[in-house]
Amino acid sequence: MSERVVAIEPPQPSRLREWVPIFIWAAVIFTFSTSGFSADSTARVISPILKSLFPGISLASLDLANSLIRKAAHFTEYGILFWLLIRGPLKGRPLLAMALCVGYALTDEGHQLFVIGRTASIYDVALDSTGAMFGGFLFAAIGEIL
């Protein structure tokens, strides 16, 4: 009599577990949208660091550097969000991942309408979306290299 061998597959992670890093990162982005991370608040931290690194920095250069650092944060936040989506629950669905990033950027800016010391900006939505798109290009480029 022949014996039938049944292969036992390892359990697949639950779908909810795949979303946990995204929920955590979305909460981080939401926290960055609070008054604690307004331009004035972050300048109180960034400006002394820049002044120590560049003792002769002008006030105009200091303001520009603060602004560039804040905009780089927008770009980076959404690049990371895209990566988390595309490496997790939306693997193989980059357009849906991009749509979720843009949608979250819109809601994030909408949230800032109600936060004292913050303003909503469609330009920040564009910057967030560009960060997500760059994340996609970077993901594809690294995939080609490896």
SULNORCOR-V593852 format. One record per residue. N is the residue number from 0. RES is the residue in three letters. PSI is psi in radians with two decimals (999 if undefined). OMEGA is omega in whole degrees, -180 to 180 (none if undefined). NEAR is the number of other C-alpha atoms within 8 Angstrom. Layout:
# SULNORCOR-V593852
N/RES/PSI/OMEGA/NEAR, N/RES/PSI/OMEGA/NEAR
This chain:
# SULNORCOR-V593852
0/MET/2.31/-178/2, 1/SER/2.52/-179/3, 2/GLU/2.33/-179/4, 3/ARG/2.23/179/4, 4/VAL/2.23/179/4, 5/VAL/2.15/178/4, 6/ALA/2.28/177/4, 7/ILE/2.07/179/4, 8/GLU/2.56/176/4, 9/PRO/2.60/-179/4, 10/PRO/2.43/178/4, 11/GLN/2.46/178/4, 12/PRO/2.57/-180/6, 13/SER/2.66/180/6, 14/ARG/-0.64/-180/7, 15/LEU/-0.69/180/6, 16/ARG/-0.59/179/7, 17/GLU/-0.47/-177/11, 18/TRP/-0.24/-176/10, 19/VAL/-0.84/179/8, 20/PRO/-0.59/180/8, 21/ILE/-0.77/178/11, 22/PHE/-0.71/179/8, 23/ILE/-0.80/-179/8, 24/TRP/-0.66/177/9, 25/ALA/-0.65/177/9, 26/ALA/-0.65/177/8, 27/VAL/-0.82/179/8, 28/ILE/-0.76/178/10, 29/PHE/-0.74/179/9, 30/THR/-0.68/178/8, 31/PHE/-0.27/180/8, 32/SER/0.07/-179/13, 33/THR/2.99/-179/11, 34/SER/-0.40/177/10, 35/GLY/-0.29/179/7, 36/PHE/0.50/176/11, 37/SER/2.95/-180/11, 38/ALA/-0.73/179/9, 39/ASP/-0.75/-178/7, 40/SER/-0.79/-179/10, 41/THR/-0.54/178/10, 42/ALA/-0.55/178/9, 43/ARG/-0.41/178/8, 44/VAL/-0.81/-174/8, 45/ILE/-0.73/-175/9, 46/SER/-0.82/178/10, 47/PRO/-0.61/178/8, 48/ILE/-0.80/179/8, 49/LEU/-0.68/179/11, 50/LYS/-0.62/179/11, 51/SER/-0.58/178/7, 52/LEU/-0.60/-177/6, 53/PHE/1.42/-173/7, 54/PRO/-0.54/-178/7, 55/GLY/0.26/-175/5, 56/ILE/2.36/179/9, 57/SER/2.84/179/6, 58/LEU/-0.69/179/6, 59/ALA/-0.75/179/6, 60/SER/-0.64/178/8, 61/LEU/-0.77/178/12, 62/ASP/-0.75/179/8, 63/LEU/-0.78/180/8, 64/ALA/-0.75/177/8, 65/ASN/-0.79/-180/11, 66/SER/-0.77/180/9, 67/LEU/-0.68/178/8, 68/ILE/-0.73/179/8, 69/ARG/-0.71/180/9, 70/LYS/-0.62/176/10, 71/ALA/-0.59/177/8, 72/ALA/-0.75/176/8, 73/HIS/-0.90/-177/12, 74/PHE/-0.82/-177/14, 75/THR/-0.74/-180/10, 76/GLU/-0.79/-175/11, 77/TYR/-0.43/170/14, 78/GLY/-0.74/178/15, 79/ILE/-0.75/179/10, 80/LEU/-0.78/179/13, 81/PHE/-0.80/-180/15, 82/TRP/-0.77/179/11, 83/LEU/-0.70/180/10, 84/LEU/-0.81/-173/12, 85/ILE/-0.40/177/13, 86/ARG/-0.14/-178/8, 87/GLY/-2.04/-171/9, 88/PRO/-0.32/-179/9, 89/LEU/0.52/178/11, 90/LYS/2.24/-180/9, 91/GLY/0.06/179/5, 92/ARG/1.16/-175/8, 93/PRO/-0.58/-180/10, 94/LEU/-0.69/177/6, 95/LEU/-0.69/177/8, 96/ALA/-0.75/179/12, 97/MET/-0.74/179/12, 98/ALA/-0.71/178/8, 99/LEU/-0.67/178/8, 100/CYS/-0.80/179/14, 101/VAL/-0.75/178/11, 102/GLY/-0.72/180/8, 103/TYR/-0.63/177/8, 104/ALA/-0.71/178/11, 105/LEU/-0.78/180/10, 106/THR/-0.58/178/8, 107/ASP/-0.80/178/11, 108/GLU/-0.63/175/15, 109/GLY/-0.71/177/9, 110/HIS/-0.68/-177/10, 111/GLN/-0.31/174/12, 112/LEU/-0.48/-174/9, 113/PHE/0.12/-177/7, 114/VAL/2.20/179/10, 115/ILE/2.32/180/5, 116/GLY/-0.01/180/6, 117/ARG/2.70/175/13, 118/THR/2.61/177/8, 119/ALA/2.53/-180/10, 120/SER/2.21/176/7, 121/ILE/-0.47/177/8, 122/TYR/-0.61/176/6, 123/ASP/-0.60/175/11, 124/VAL/-0.75/179/12, 125/ALA/-0.71/179/8, 126/LEU/-0.75/177/11, 127/ASP/-0.79/-179/17, 128/SER/-0.68/177/14, 129/THR/-0.68/176/9, 130/GLY/-0.74/178/14, 131/ALA/-0.76/-180/16, 132/MET/-0.73/177/11, 133/PHE/-0.69/176/9, 134/GLY/-0.69/177/13, 135/GLY/-0.77/178/12, 136/PHE/-0.74/179/8, 137/LEU/-0.73/178/8, 138/PHE/-0.79/-180/9, 139/ALA/-0.72/-179/8, 140/ALA/-0.76/179/8, 141/ILE/-0.66/177/8, 142/GLY/-0.63/178/7, 143/GLU/-0.67/-178/6, 144/ILE/-0.76/-178/5, 145/LEU/999/none/4
